[in-house]
């Protein structure tokens, strides 16, 4: 890999989250000085370059057309989204089907000039003033790339994105994506005032010589296709994958570890969770980015029954049945694929638990009960004998159901509720004894 800032040994010498041996949280420049520097320099630069900004805006208006500015969602600090502002450099030319032509065909000669001298980037000074960007940092990239990063590449979002950065002075768009991300993560680990000044001065030279403006054959560079496919292929078959990284996932992960399973990774569609850890297990990517047809062993760690069912119906994974070592399941009971029996739960003889159900911590199910698919039985909930529960129903924490009760599908039973008579489907029931307070139950773990 060419032009890397230091050897792999330097990475070993400086652990992630430190800057030149100083803890990240203790770095005054990172915490306070960098933002102050950005504010002062951005304000001064806007005043000094205001004639240039006006001239470029007028030129874009007459040579390319309206609107003068181009705003596009990009990924910022901690993966949060913001609108990046630039001068337009492309026209809106479309093909016979009304679809936009490729970037190379829409980039005008004037637009190429703007990009060569980085004049199209000047409106990003407003992003800096708003605190969405910094003068120096990893460049803000397309939102669609979020699910493609490896956990190490995701670390580029630990600092504000920059107008310029360490990768820009080491090759800009002439670098491969892997080289860019290596430079970005190196900068995150070594950010300092002296380094920022060095990058800014070297950026001026790069702009004047117009080096690395584009990759061969592309208006800027080809899209990042990610290392996701290789990472998924490598890790999916090593153990069980967990779908979901919220609060319920913590209990599922704990149960998997207690039961002796190896967990190959956690997946969640929330961008802010990517790269995080649950009990030492990484959130490796998005659920929507996983292959839909696979024999990978998996379990859904999402409490909401409707969401759990929607995810299950998307994939053909091998769904495991998970039972905590401290739970008791009688030999005459049965549990469907994908269901989770948490710590201290009890399931008595001839009871049947459907697919992808949750029997939460210290819940008990007496003999001859029939629990439907995707049901969620909350912590400390107690079911007496011969009870039938329809699919997707949620029984809240500490609720109690007396013998021989029928509860319909899609019901929400509130926490502490006592059910003493049958409950029709698709309602919410609360109280002691239970009363129906509304039709059309809303599934929620808070019930």
RAQUIWO-V261683 format. One record per backbone hydrogen bond with DSSP energy under -0.5 kcal/mol. CO is the residue of the C=O (numbers start at 1). NH is the residue of the N-H. Records with the same first field share a line. If there is no record, write none. Layout:
# RAQUIWO-V261683
CO->NH  NH
This chain:
# RAQUIWO-V261683
1->4
7->10  11
8->12
9->13
10->14
13->15
15->18
17->24
19->22
22->19
23->26
24->27
26->28
27->31
28->32  33
29->34
32->36
33->37
34->38
35->39
36->40
37->41
38->42
39->43
40->44
41->45
42->46
43->47
44->48
45->49
46->50
47->50
49->53
50->54
51->55
52->56
53->57
54->58
55->59
56->60
57->61
58->62
59->63
60->64  65
68->88
69->71
70->86
72->84
73->143
74->82
76->79
77->80
80->76
82->74  84
84->72
86->70
89->108
93->101
95->98
99->95
102->105  106
103->107
106->91  108
108->112
109->113
110->114
111->115
112->116
113->117
114->119  120
115->118
118->121
119->122
120->87
121->124
122->125
123->126  127
124->128
125->129
126->130
127->132  133
128->131
132->161
134->163
135->164
138->162
141->75
142->145
143->146
145->148  149
146->149
148->227
150->154
152->155
153->156
154->157
155->158
156->159
157->78
161->134
164->137
165->169
167->170  172
168->171
171->174
172->175
176->180
177->181
178->182
179->183
180->184
181->185
182->186
183->187
184->188
185->189
186->190
187->190  191
189->20
192->196
193->197
194->198
195->199
196->200
197->201
198->202
199->203
200->204
201->205
202->206
203->207
204->208
205->209
206->210  211
210->213
212->173
215->218
220->215
223->225
227->231
228->232
229->233
230->234
231->235
232->236
235->238
236->239
240->264  265
241->299
242->244  267
243->301
246->250
247->250  251
248->251  252
249->253
250->254
251->255
252->256
253->257
254->258
255->259
256->261
257->260
262->240  264
265->242
266->284  285
267->244
269->271
270->273  274
271->274
273->276
276->283
277->279
278->281
281->278
282->266  284
283->275
285->268
287->290
292->294  316
296->318
297->241
298->320
299->243  301
304->308
305->309
306->310
307->311
308->312
309->313
311->314  315
312->315
317->319
318->298
320->322
321->323
322->341
324->327
327->329
328->347
330->333
334->353
336->339
337->356
339->322
340->342  359
341->324
342->345
343->362
345->328
346->365
347->330
348->351
349->368
351->334
352->371
353->336
354->336  357
355->374
357->340
358->360  377
359->342
360->363
361->380
363->346
364->383
365->348
366->369
367->386
369->352  371
370->372  389
371->354
372->375
373->392
375->358
376->378  395
377->360
378->381
379->398
381->364
382->401
383->366
385->404
387->370
388->407
389->372
390->393
391->410
393->376
394->396  413
395->378
396->399
397->416
399->382
400->419
401->384
402->405
405->388  407
406->423
407->390
408->411
409->426
410->441
411->394  413
412->414  429
413->396
414->417
417->400  419
418->420  433  434
419->402
423->408
426->440
427->412
428->437  438
429->414
430->435
431->418
435->430  437
438->428
441->443
444->447
447->415
